[in-house]
């Protein structure tokens, strides 16, 4: 490759900045708080021929960037059958089986033309507030087919050779409980793509088509080379790990996610063949989503490797065709977030067996998708959808993060002030959850407590969570974290869901509350090796109760007996 190192570094930064600017444009213009405040969206630059990820932004969700490679390829394939790709085209869709995640995530794909040919694709994905289906906010824990989760739009043209198609927008708007929010988010994504195209042209005009194209090829090649080197540094052989989902929301039986991880020189095989078959409920995911989740897990472990398609070049995937990790329509997939979090957990657990110093313990493992919906006194519909945080796993260099965001993303938990301003609710508690982090030489991060009071006359509540039965695990001798807990008030007292972490149709009255107590992260290393001053600090700050410290670490209010 003829490109010099200095030019390559400059172009890498400039390309990443383009993706970052697209992220920022959407975050600032979106109507719904899940995009505007929580940053549940992403942008990237993709290969003109294969759709592979070339560049991703630092602020968007990594899971989206990974799965969007399949989405762009879906557009390339669709265009090949329907007249090709033209300048001014913009494709839109949310098909979760064809380069998607779940129906709430709408994708826009735009080709960038240079000299009459496609130079690259730009893509935008964002989580829309409501796209129909049986449950406001679309996290339906009892769905048995995708038709109960929302509208499904295959790849269609939103712009055809630069011509806006109002009929497509009319269809989208007619299928949402919140069409104004939908319209605002859609236009935010369009603006992000237009800005990205403008910046790409400016960059190419400055450095030339050939130089920028060479840069993209070289960045992918270097990522693949670095990934091979990282894999080659691990001991050869096969290790296995498995973990479980609580249930599928329909049948109260656990579902297994199993990984047999093989290191063979500079190649890695990720074999999920022993995982449970497709289930009735909505914790299934597509093959593309499974691969994207593994991409995120590997990037957590090998953080120095550039984030592009080269990461997966030396990795082989084996996923059974009837697995809950490779389903096709119309199997429900609305709770994909819960399953990919467990996927990341088993990757962490497997790597911990061969490289404990590099591995992290399991994070809290659920986004706790919670929806409250009703009508205001003036008849206006309102839908509050949000996700919530928990503790991250400890690692070989320190404690886990308290009250963090899910490791599938860089999304932030929406501020309570924003949620209270937008919806008729009041947070009566928003706090760290003591004793929720797994013990270890390095302690897992703490989960959180969220208590929400309804201020309107009545509302319906829906919860889609996980980790109610199977705690986030520690690694390298570390202990498990606390499990998830959800309770809600009714006239006859306090209740918990029969399915532990999933429920629909909870009817609240004014003044009644729902309460989430989220899991912490797993611990890392033998708890007996934890520094006495770290234990004392945990107790002083209220992270660990004196009783738990005594039981777990032998703590007696000063340096424990026998410690050096």
Secondary structure as UniProt FT lines:
FT   HELIX           5..29
FT   HELIX           33..36
FT   TURN            37..38
FT   STRAND          41..47
FT   TURN            48..50
FT   STRAND          53..56
FT   HELIX           62..81
FT   TURN            82..83
FT   TURN            87..88
FT   STRAND          90..93
FT   TURN            96..99
FT   TURN            103..104
FT   STRAND          105..114
FT   TURN            115..116
FT   STRAND          117..127
FT   TURN            136..137
FT   TURN            141..142
FT   HELIX           146..148
FT   STRAND          156..160
FT   TURN            161..162
FT   STRAND          163..164
FT   HELIX           166..174
FT   HELIX           179..207
FT   HELIX           209..232
FT   STRAND          237..245
FT   STRAND          255..264
FT   TURN            265..266
FT   STRAND          267..271
FT   TURN            273..274
FT   TURN            282..283
FT   HELIX           287..301
FT   TURN            303..304
FT   HELIX           309..312
FT   TURN            313..314
FT   STRAND          315..318
FT   TURN            321..322
FT   TURN            324..325
FT   TURN            329..330
FT   TURN            334..335
FT   HELIX           336..354
FT   TURN            356..358
FT   STRAND          369..375
FT   TURN            377..378
FT   STRAND          381..386
FT   TURN            396..397
FT   TURN            407..408
FT   HELIX           416..422
FT   STRAND          425..432
FT   TURN            434..435
FT   STRAND          448..454
FT   STRAND          458..464
FT   TURN            476..477
FT   STRAND          485..490
FT   TURN            491..492
FT   STRAND          493..495
FT   TURN            498..499
FT   STRAND          502..509
FT   TURN            510..511
FT   STRAND          513..517
FT   HELIX           527..529
FT   HELIX           532..541
FT   HELIX           546..553
FT   TURN            561..562
//
